[in-house]
């Protein structure tokens, strides 16, 4: 778990690591976390949001693969 935390902190392989974090959170959630289900649910939601948003501008992923910019497309009707 420490390696996953460090990878998320540094922004290395963010989609893969966030899927692993989500899988661990689901496992802990259904394993009977002994009253810790809100924490596991929060970790799961954060992992899913990080998976959808992607790495940040100052992550190692952005340095290695370039920063992805989303440009909205205008529809002129």
PASEBA-1860 file (N, C-alpha, C; in nm, 3 decimals):
! residues 77
1> XXXXXXXX> 0.082/-0.119/0.000/0.000/0.000/0.000/0.086/0.126/0.000 ~ 0.203/0.120/0.060/0.292/0.236/0.064/0.340/0.272/-0.075 ~ 0.366/0.172/-0.159/0.411/0.199/-0.295/0.300/0.267/-0.376 ~ 0.178/0.222/-0.355/0.064/0.285/-0.425/0.048/0.429/-0.379 ~ 0.064/0.454/-0.249/0.052/0.590/-0.198/0.162/0.681/-0.255 ~ 0.283/0.630/-0.262/0.392/0.710/-0.319/0.372/0.736/-0.467 ~ 0.320/0.637/-0.540/0.294/0.656/-0.682/0.186/0.761/-0.704 ~ 0.083/0.761/-0.621/-0.021/0.863/-0.632/0.033/1.001/-0.595
9> XXXXXXXX> 0.117/1.005/-0.493/0.174/1.133/-0.450/0.261/1.194/-0.558 ~ 0.341/1.112/-0.623/0.430/1.162/-0.728/0.363/1.176/-0.864 ~ 0.251/1.109/-0.882/0.181/1.116/-1.010/0.241/1.025/-1.114 ~ 0.278/0.904/-1.074/0.337/0.807/-1.165/0.231/0.703/-1.199 ~ 0.206/0.681/-1.328/0.106/0.584/-1.374/-0.028/0.604/-1.303 ~ -0.076/0.725/-1.305/-0.194/0.764/-1.228/-0.318/0.680/-1.258 ~ -0.353/0.652/-1.384/-0.474/0.570/-1.407/-0.462/0.429/-1.350 ~ -0.346/0.368/-1.365/-0.327/0.231/-1.317/-0.330/0.228/-1.165
17> XXXXXXXX> -0.262/0.323/-1.102/-0.254/0.326/-0.957/-0.389/0.362/-0.896 ~ -0.465/0.449/-0.960/-0.597/0.482/-0.906/-0.693/0.364/-0.919 ~ -0.680/0.282/-1.024/-0.761/0.160/-1.032/-0.723/0.063/-0.923 ~ -0.594/0.051/-0.893/-0.550/-0.038/-0.785/-0.601/0.011/-0.650 ~ -0.598/0.142/-0.629/-0.650/0.199/-0.505/-0.799/0.173/-0.493 ~ -0.873/0.189/-0.601/-1.016/0.162/-0.599/-1.046/0.016/-0.570 ~ -0.966/-0.074/-0.629/-0.986/-0.217/-0.604/-0.959/-0.251/-0.458 ~ -0.855/-0.193/-0.401/-0.827/-0.216/-0.259/-0.936/-0.159/-0.169
25> XXXXXXXX> -0.991/-0.044/-0.207/-1.099/0.016/-0.127/-1.225/-0.068/-0.134 ~ -1.257/-0.122/-0.251/-1.374/-0.209/-0.264/-1.355/-0.336/-0.182 ~ -1.235/-0.393/-0.187/-1.205/-0.512/-0.109/-1.219/-0.485/0.041 ~ -1.166/-0.374/0.086/-1.177/-0.339/0.228/-1.321/-0.306/0.266 ~ -1.395/-0.247/0.173/-1.534/-0.212/0.201/-1.620/-0.336/0.224 ~ -1.603/-0.437/0.139/-1.683/-0.557/0.150/-1.622/-0.661/0.244 ~ -1.502/-0.637/0.290/-1.437/-0.730/0.381/-1.482/-0.709/0.525 ~ -1.565/-0.611/0.548/-1.611/-0.582/0.683/-1.509/-0.496/0.754
33> XXXXXXXX> -1.503/-0.370/0.717/-1.402/-0.280/0.770/-1.421/-0.241/0.914 ~ -1.511/-0.306/0.986/-1.532/-0.283/1.129/-1.560/-0.137/1.160 ~ -1.661/-0.084/1.094/-1.702/0.054/1.118/-1.623/0.157/1.040 ~ -1.536/0.114/0.952/-1.457/0.209/0.873/-1.512/0.225/0.732 ~ -1.638/0.188/0.709/-1.692/0.194/0.572/-1.700/0.336/0.517 ~ -1.723/0.441/0.598/-1.722/0.575/0.536/-1.584/0.613/0.480 ~ -1.479/0.574/0.551/-1.344/0.602/0.504/-1.315/0.527/0.375 ~ -1.354/0.401/0.368/-1.330/0.322/0.247/-1.412/0.373/0.130
41> XXXXXXXX> -1.534/0.418/0.157/-1.617/0.475/0.051/-1.557/0.604/-0.001 ~ -1.503/0.686/0.089/-1.439/0.811/0.047/-1.315/0.783/-0.038 ~ -1.235/0.685/0.002/-1.117/0.648/-0.075/-1.157/0.599/-0.214 ~ -1.264/0.520/-0.220/-1.313/0.470/-0.349/-1.358/0.585/-0.439 ~ -1.432/0.679/-0.384/-1.479/0.793/-0.464/-1.363/0.880/-0.510 ~ -1.264/0.900/-0.426/-1.147/0.978/-0.466/-1.066/0.907/-0.574 ~ -1.056/0.776/-0.564/-0.983/0.700/-0.667/-1.055/0.707/-0.801 ~ -1.187/0.698/-0.800/-1.263/0.706/-0.924/-1.251/0.846/-0.985
49> XXXXXXXX> -1.259/0.950/-0.902/-1.246/1.085/-0.956/-1.106/1.110/-1.012 ~ -1.004/1.057/-0.946/-0.869/1.072/-0.998/-0.850/0.994/-1.127 ~ -0.915/0.880/-1.138/-0.910/0.802/-1.262/-0.973/0.880/-1.377 ~ -1.084/0.947/-1.349/-1.154/1.021/-1.454/-1.083/1.152/-1.492 ~ -1.026/1.220/-1.394/-0.962/1.349/-1.420/-0.821/1.331/-1.477 ~ -0.747/1.236/-1.421/-0.611/1.211/-1.469/-0.508/1.283/-1.386 ~ -0.383/1.271/-1.426/-0.275/1.333/-1.349/-0.275/1.485/-1.363 ~ -0.214/1.550/-1.267/-0.208/1.696/-1.267/-0.094/1.749/-1.351
57> XXXXXXXX> -0.083/1.880/-1.356/0.018/1.945/-1.439/0.158/1.926/-1.383 ~ 0.172/1.905/-1.253/0.304/1.892/-1.191/0.337/1.748/-1.155 ~ 0.272/1.652/-1.220/0.299/1.512/-1.191/0.411/1.460/-1.280 ~ 0.464/1.345/-1.242/0.568/1.283/-1.325/0.510/1.232/-1.456 ~ 0.382/1.193/-1.456/0.317/1.154/-1.582/0.318/1.269/-1.682 ~ 0.291/1.390/-1.634/0.291/1.506/-1.723/0.431/1.535/-1.776 ~ 0.532/1.512/-1.693/0.670/1.533/-1.739/0.713/1.427/-1.840 ~ 0.672/1.302/-1.817/0.715/1.194/-1.905/0.637/1.191/-2.036
65> XXXXXXXX> 0.507/1.212/-2.030/0.422/1.193/-2.148/0.364/1.323/-2.203 ~ 0.387/1.433/-2.139/0.331/1.559/-2.183/0.199/1.586/-2.117 ~ 0.166/1.711/-2.106/0.042/1.749/-2.042/-0.072/1.745/-2.142 ~ -0.181/1.686/-2.101/-0.298/1.678/-2.188/-0.389/1.797/-2.156 ~ -0.424/1.870/-2.257/-0.513/1.985/-2.238/-0.645/1.956/-2.307 ~ -0.750/1.984/-2.237/-0.883/1.968/-2.293/-0.933/2.103/-2.341 ~ -0.964/2.112/-2.468/-1.013/2.235/-2.527/-1.159/2.213/-2.568 ~ -1.250/2.290/-2.512/-1.390/2.271/-2.549/-1.415/2.314/-2.695
73> XXXXX> -1.500/2.242/-2.759/-1.533/2.267/-2.899/-1.657/2.355/-2.905 ~ -1.651/2.462/-2.983/-1.766/2.552/-2.998/-1.851/2.507/-3.113 ~ -1.977/2.501/-3.090/-2.073/2.470/-3.196/-2.140/2.600/-3.238 ~ -2.116/2.642/-3.359/-2.180/2.763/-3.412/-2.304/2.722/-3.489 ~ -2.417/2.756/-3.431/-2.545/2.719/-3.498/-2.599/2.828/-3.581
END
